Amino acid sequence: MVKVEHAAAKRVLAVAAYEAKADSAGATVVAHAAATAVVHAVATARVVDLLAVAAAEAIQGANKR
């Protein structure tokens, strides 16, 4: 899942770079959208990691009972 989100973020950045070259007037808006997409992908991956850790800890706790 993290790899998919990372690849999607890379595609967004590639599109942003292309758009910035094609239309410098809108480059700031496109760059902001790309940065937002990257931050969202990283945050989502982190939440998924935290949920996986919490689930593993819950399973370990249940197994110890």
C-alpha positions, 0 to 999 in steps of 0.5 A, spaced: 500 500 500 505 504 501 509 503 495 502 504 491 501 511 494 509 513 493 508 511 486 502 515 485 505 521 489 511 521 484 506 521 478 503 527 481 510 530 482 512 529 475 505 532 472 506 538 477 513 539 474 510 538 467 505 543 468 510 548 471 514 548 465 508 548 460 504 554 464 509 558 469 503 562 471 499 556 474 506 553 477 504 555 484 497 552 484 500 546 481 506 545 486 501 546 492 497 541 489 502 536 488 505 537 495 499 536 498 498 530 495 505 527 497 503 530 504 497 526 504 500 520 501 505 520 507 500 521 512 496 515 510 501 511 510 503 513 517 496 511 519 496 505 516 502 503 519 500 505 526 493 501 525 498 495 523 502 496 529 496 497 534 492 490 531 499 486 532 499 489 539 492 487 540 493 480 537 499 479 541 495 481 548 489 476 546 494 471 545 498 472 552 491 471 555 
